[in-house]
C-alpha cells in the first residue's frame, strides 16, 4: 500500500472516531475530504512534503499538512493513537460490519454498552436493538447478514495467506535433517478459496527430530499438541498449523488421505472395497499385503484409476470421469501466455506503466492488458477520455520497442447503472481489451442488475465482465444476480467471464466458473494487479481455474497474442453484422 493510501485510511479512521465522539462535523468532513485527496493523488507524497507544497492538495490546510508530515517522518499519527485509546471498546470491530457506521457505533456503545461483534449479534437476537431509534426488523436482518460475512471471513485464512505461510514452513521443514519429502495437504492442496487449519505432511524415518524442529520454530507461538508423529501449533497471527510425519514408504497413501476431501476419500474407499481391497492412510492392502503406498499415483492405480489432480477431489464427478477415462486436461502454469486486468498509476495502481510492463515481460508473458479505471470511478482516480488517450499513445510507443511481446490497450470500464458503458464507443473501438465491471449500484434488485450486465455484454467492444458477482470474501456477499442468465448471455455474445484472482474476490467462484465452463463460455484469469507483487495472484487464479475443471482451450490467457486478438475481433465483427442484418 502506498504512503498516501495508508495515510488516507488513517484519516478516515480519525474521522470515524471523531464522529463517534460527536465532534464538530466540519472537522470530521475535513479529514474525509483530505483522505479523498490523498487517494486521488498519484505522485510522490514525500517529495511534495519536502517541497512544502502539501497545501496544494484539495482540503489540506496547515493542520492537516502537519499531520501528513508527522506520518511521513515517524510512520505514526499521535492523534489517531490518542483517539483509539479513548474510544469505546471494540469500535473498529463493529465498524467492520457492513451497515454499521460511526453513528450506529455511538448508539450501540453508549446506549447498549456493546463492544464486540459477538455482543452485537446476541443483542439483535434478543431484540435489544429495537429500543434504539431507526432500528427495525429489516435493519436487524441486514446487520445479521453483515455479521455472518465478517465472522466467516475471520474464521478462515484467505488462500494467499495460507499459501505464503505454507511456502515458508515447507522450505523450513525441507531443511530439517531426516525430512525426505514435505508437502501441504488438506484444503490448501485442493486450493480451496479459504483455509481453516493448515495441514502439512512430512516423510521421515526420524520423526522426533522433525517434531522438535516444528514445535520450537519461530512459527510456534503456542503449542496445542505435540506427540511422536503429530503436532499442532498456533502462530503469532492466530493461524493453526497441523503437522503429520509418516514413514517414507507410506508417504503417497498419507498424502492422498490427508489431502481429502472427506467425500472423495469415502468414495475411493468404496471403490477399493468393491475390488476386495482396503484403503487407508498407510496404503492399499489385500488382506495384510500392502500393494501400494509410496506414491499417490500408485494408490489410485491400485484401485483401477488414473491419478486425479488434488484441486478436483471434491466428489463432484471426478471419480466417475476417471473411471470412464474422461478426466479433464487442466490448465497448468506453463500454459499461461498473458495476464489481464492490470492497473498502473494512471488510476489506482502503485507502480508506473513502464515498471508494470517490464515486470510482465520478466514473467515470460507474451502479452498483458493494462486496464486502468474509467472516468466515473473517481475514488480510484478513473481516467478521463483525454487521459486514456494519453495512455494509449504511451503504450503504442512502448510496443514499438518490443518483439514477441504486446501491451494491449485496455481499460476497466464501469458498467453504469442503466447498463451503458462509461466511455463512448468511439473510445472503446480504439482499445484492444475491455473489462466491463460493476462498481456502483450494488444493491439494485436481481432483475435490474442482471439486465444491466447483459446489456453491457451486448456491446461489441466488451471483452470480459470483471469480477462478475461482486463478492468480497469475508467482507461482502455476491450481489443479487441471475447467474444462469449472465452465463447464457456470455455464451450468446461471445463475452468472456473473469476469474478475478485477487485473494479477497476469487470471482467467479469455482462452482460458478465450472457452470460457465460447462456452458461453453470462455474464461479469463485477471490478477487485478494494483502493484507488481500482485502478478503472483496468477497462482490463485490457476488454482481457481483448475478447481473449475478448466483446460487451456477455455482460457483467454492461454491463447497466442494473434489468436486472442482474432477472438476479440470476431465478436466485434459478429456484432456489426448482426446490426446490419
N, C-alpha and C positions, 0 to 999 in steps of 0.2 A: 504494500500500500504506500502511495506517495505521501510526502510530508503534508501536503495540503489536504489530501483526502482524510488522513488520520486526524489532522487538526480540525477539519470540518466536523468529523464525528464527535470530537470532544466539545466543540462549540454547541452542537445540538444537545449533547448531554447536559451542558451548563444551562441551556435554555429550558430543557425539561425540568431540571431541578429548581430553577428559579420559578417556573410556573407552578410547580407543586407547592412551593413556599408562598405562592400568592403575591409575588413581587411585581414591580412596575411592568405593565405589558409592553411599553415602548422599549425597555431594556431587553426583555425577552425576544422581541422581534428583531432587535439589533443583532443578537447572537445568531438567530436563524438566518437573517439576511447575509451576515458575514460568512456563515457556513456555506450558503448557496454560492457566494462569490468565490470562495476557495475551491469548491467543487468544479466551478466553471474554469478556473484559472489553469491554463495548460503550460505555463512557463516555469522558470526556476524561482521558487519562493524565497530561498536563501539569498539568491542574487538580488532579488527585488528588495529584500530587507537591508542588505548591505549597501544598496544604493539609496536607502532612505525613502523608498517610493511605495511603501506598503499602503499608504493612504490613497493611492491611485485605485486600489480595489474597491468596488462598489460597497458601500455600507461600512467600511473600515475607517474609523476615526482614530484619534490619538490613543484612547484607552484600549481599543481592540488591537491596534498596532503593537502596543506594549505586550499584550498577551501573546501575540504571534512571535515576537522577538524572544519572549521568555521561553516559549516552546522550542524554538529553533536553537536556543542556547543551551537549555537544560534537558529538553525532552519531556518536560513536565508542565502542568498548569496548576499552580498552587490554589487558585480559586476553585477549580474543579475538585481537587482533593479535599478542600475545606467543606465545600457543599456536600460532597458524597459522605463525608464523615458525619455531618449533621443531618443527613437525610433520613427519613423513616426506614425502618428495617425492610429489606427485600425490594427496594424501589426498582432496581434495574431488572430483576427477575420479572416483576409484574409488568414493566414496560415492554418486555419481550413478547408478551402475549398479544396476538393480533386483536385489535379492538380496544386495547387498554392504552389510553393516553395520559398525559400528566393530570388533567382534571379528574379523570376516573381514579387514578392512583391517590390523589389527595382525598377523595371521598372514602376510598377503601381503607386507607391508613388512618385517617382522622376519626371517621365515624365508627368503623368496624374493627380497627386495630389489626387489619390483615397485613401480613408481612411475608407471604410466600405464595407461590403458585398453588401448592397443595392446600393451603388455608383458603385461598380464593375458591378452589373447586368445592371444598367442603361447605363454604358459606353459600354458594349457589345451590348446592344440593339441599341444604337446609332451608332455603328460601329467605335467607337473611338479606340478600341484596335488594329485595323488593321494598325494604324500608328506605332506600335511597331514592332521591328524585331522578326520574328518567329511566329507571331500571324496570323493564317489563320482561315478560316471558321470552320474547324473541331475542332481546339483547342477551339474556342469560344463556340461551341456547347457542348464540354466536360465540359468546365467551367460552363456553364449554368446548366448542369445536376448536377454538384457538388454543385452549389449554392442551387438548389432545394432540394437536400438531406439535406444539413446543415440547411436551413431555416425551412423545415418541422420538423426536429428534435427539433429545438428551440421553435417552436410554441406550442409544446405539452409536457407534462410530461411523462417520462418513467413510466411504471407500478410500478416499485419498489419504486420510489419517491412518487408517488401518494398514494400507499398503506401505506407507512411509515407516511406520513402526515395525512392520514385518520385515522390510528390507534391512533395517538396522539390526534386528535380532537375528535374522538368518545369517547375515555377514559375521556377526559376533560368534554365533554358535558354530559356524564352519571352522572357526579358528581354534576351537576347544580341542585339545589332543584326544583322539579316540572317536570323535564325531565324524563318521564317514559320509553321511548323507543328511541333508536338512531341507525341510520344505514346509511352507504354510499348508494348513489343511482347512477343514470346515468351510464355513460360508465365504471366507476370503478367497480360498482357492476356486470356489464356484463364482466368484466375482459378484456376489450379491451387492445391492446398492448401499446397504448399511450393514454393519457388523456388530454383533453383540460382544462376545468374548473372542479374542484372537487365539486360534489353535495352531500349535507348531508341533512338528514331528521330527525326531532325530533318530538315526540308526547309529548304534554304538554298542560295542562289547564292553564298554566301561561306563555304564550309566551313572554311577555315583559321581564321577568327575564332571559329567555334563550337568547333573543336578546341582552340584555345588557352584559351578560357574554361573548357572542361571539364577540361583537364589541369592547370590552375593553380587550380582551385576548391578550397574548403576540404574538399571530399569526397575529393580525390585524395591519399590517404595514401601510395599507391605507384602508379607508372605501369607497367603491364605492356606496353603497346604504344601508339604514337602515330603514326598516318600522316596522310595528307591528308584522308581521309574516314572513317577507322575509328580508334577508340581504346578501350583498356581500362584501368580503374583498379581499385584495391582501397582501400576506405575504411578508416578507422582501426579500425573494428569487424570488419575482415576480409571485407567483402562485396564481391564483384566486380561491376562495372558496365561493360557494353559499349555503346558509342555508335556509331551509323552515321549519317552525313549524306548525303542524296541530293538531287538536283535537284528543285525543286518539281514539275516535270512528271511525275516518276516516283514521287511520294510514295505514291499509292494502291497501286500494284503492290508497292512495297517494304514497305509496312505489311502487306499481305496475306502476302507471302513471309516476312517476319521474325516474324509472329505465329505461323505454323505452324498445327497441328502438322506435323511432317515427313510423317506418314502422310496427313494431309488434303491436303497440297500435292502429294504424289505422285499421289493420285487425281485431283486437279484438273488436273494437267498431262496425265494420260492422257485426260481428257475433252477438253481443248484439242486434243490431238494427233488425236483422232478427228474433230475439225472442221477439220483441216488447219491448226491454229494452233500457235504456240509461246508458252509462258507462262514467264516468269522474273521476277526481281526488278525488271526495268526496264519490264515491260509485257506486253501481249498483242500478238503480231505475226502478220501474214500475210505471209510472206516477210520483206522488210525494212521493211514498212509497219507502224507502230505503231498499233494500233486502240484501245487503252485503257491508261491508266496513272495518270492524275492522282487518281482516286478509287477506293476499294475496290469500291464498288457497280458502277462501270463495268467493272472487271476481271471480276467474277462474271457480269455481264450479257453480256460478250463471249463467254463460254463457255456461254451459254444457261441461267444460273442466277440466282435472286434472291440478294441479299446474305445471307450466313449469319452469324449472331452469333458473335463470337470464342469465347465460352465453350463452344460445342458443336463446334468444329472439331477433332475427335479421331478422325475416320474411324470413327465409331460409328453410322453410318446416316444422318448428316446430309446427305450428298450425294445418296443415294437419295431421301430425303424431299424435298430441294429439287427434284430432277428431277420428282418426282411431284406437286409443289405441296402437300406435306403438312408443311412446316416448322412446328414448334410456335410458338404465340404465347407468348413467355417473359415471366415476371413482370418488372416494372420498379419502380424506386424509387417512382414516383408511384402505384403500385397499393397500397402498404403503408398500412394504416389503423391498425395496432396492433402492439404488441410484448408478448411473453410471457416468463415466467421471469426475473423481476426481483427482486433481493434488496435489503433495507434493513438498517439497524442492528438491526432486530428479530432477525436471525440474524447472518450473517457479512458483510453489506454494509457499505460505507464511509459511505454517506450516509443521512440520515434520511428518513422516509416522505414528508413534505411536499416536501422537496428533490427526491426522485426523481420524485414526481408532477408537480411544476412542470416538471422537465426533459422529461418525456414530453409534456406539453402544448405545450411550446416547440417540439418537433419536429413539431408538427402532427398528432399521432396522435389518433384518436377514442377509443381505449381502450388501457389497459395492464393486465397481470395481475401483481400483487405476489405473488411465490411464494417466501416465506422458508422455511427448512428446518423439517422436522417434528422432533418431540421426541427421537427416538433418535440423531440425528446431533449428538452433544454437542460434537464438535470444531468444528462450525460454529454453535454456540450455538442448536441446534434449539429450537423453541418448544414449551412445554408447552401443554396444552389451554387453560388459563386465559389464557396469554399470547396465543395466536392469537385467542381470543375478544375480548381487549382490542384487538388489531389490527383485527379485523373492525369493531368499534364505531367506531374512529377512521376507517376507510375509509368507512363509511356516512356519518359526519358530513362527511367531505370531499366525498363525492358530492353531498351536499345543496347544495354551493356552485357546482356546475358545470352548464353547459348544453352539450350536444353533446360531452361527454367523460365517460367512465365508467372508474373504477378498479375492476377486477374483484377480488373477494375470492378469493385463491388461496393455494396452498401447494405447495412441492416436498416431496412426501410420500415417505418412504423405503419401498421395497418390501422387506419383511423377508425373511429367508432361506427362509421357507416360502411366500412369495407373498402373505401378508397385508399390509395397509397399516398404516402407523404411527399413524394416527388411526382411531377408531371411525367407523362410517358416520354416526352422529349428528352428528359434526363435519363430515365430508365433505359431507353433504347441505346444509349451510349455506354451502358455498363455491361460487363461480361456476366456478372453473377449477382443476383438479388436475393437476399434473405429477408423475407417479409415476416415481421413479428408483431405480436400484441404486447403493448407496454402500458396501456391505459384502458379504462372501462372494463376492468376485470370482473366487475360484479354484474355485468349485463346478464340477462337471462339466457338459458340454454339455446333457445331458438335463435335469438339475436346474435349471440357470439358465433354460433355455427354458421349462420348466413354471412356474417362478416368475414370469417376466414375463407369460406367457399368463394365469396366474391373476389377476395384478394387472389386466390389461386387461378381464377379465370382471367386474370391479367396476364398477357403473353410473356411479360418480362420477369415474372416471378419465378425464380429457380427453385427455392426451398422455403418452406414455412419453418421459421425458427422456434425453438422450444414450444412445440405445438400446444401443450396443455397448461403451460404457465406455472407448473408446480415448483415449489422450492422446498426441498426435503427438510423436514423439521421446522419449517417456517410458514409454508403456505400450501394448502391443498390445491389440486388442479381446479381450474375454473370450470364452470358448468359448460359442457360441450358434448355434442353428439359425435363421438369419435368415429363411429362407423360411417356417418355421412361425410366427415372430413376425409377419411381414407378412400371412400368411393370417389370423391371429387379429386383427390390427389391422383388417383389412377386415371380418371377420365381427362384430366387436364395436363397429364404428364408433368406433375409437380412433385418434387422430392419432399420428404418429411425429414426433419432434422433429428439426429440423435445427439442432443446437446450434451457434451461431455464434461461440462462444469460440474464439480462434485456435488453441489447442492441442488442441481437440476436433474441430470441424467434423464432427460425428457426428449423424446418419448421414453416411457418405462420399457423394460424388456418385454412384458406381456403385450403392451400396445404395439411395440415395434414388430413383434412376431406376427400380430394380426395384419399389420401393414405389409410385411414381407410376404405373407401367405396370399394377400390380395394382389400381388404383383407390383406394389408401389416401390419406386426407387427411394433409397435412404441415403443420408449424407451425415457423416460424423463432423460436427463442428465443435472445436475445442473452446470456442467463446474466449479466446485468448485476450486478456487485458494487460498482461505483462509476459515477457519472453518465457518465464518459467512455466506459464500455463500451457505451452506447447505439449508439456508432459501429460496433459489431460487426455491425449490420444490413447494412452494406456487404458484409461477408464472407458473411453468410447469403444475401444476394441472389445473390452470385456462385455459391455452392454450389447454390442452387435452380436457377439458370439452367443450370449445367453438367448438372443432372439433368433438363433439358427440362421444368421445372415452369412451368406457367402460373398466372395469378392465381386461376383457379377451383379449383386444387388446394392452395391455401394458406389456412389459417385467418386469417393476417394480413391478407388482402385482403378479408375479409368485413366488412359493416357490423356494428355492435355488435348490432343486432337479429337479423341472420342468424346471427351467431356464437352468441348465447345460444340461439337456436332450434335450432341444430345440436347444441349440448350437451344441450338439453332432450330432443331426440328420442332420444338414446342412453339417457338415464335412463328415459324412458317405455317404450322398447322393452324394456329390461332388466326393468322392472317387469311388463310384460305377459307376458314370457317366464316369469317366476317364477309368475305367476297361472295360466298355462295348464297 
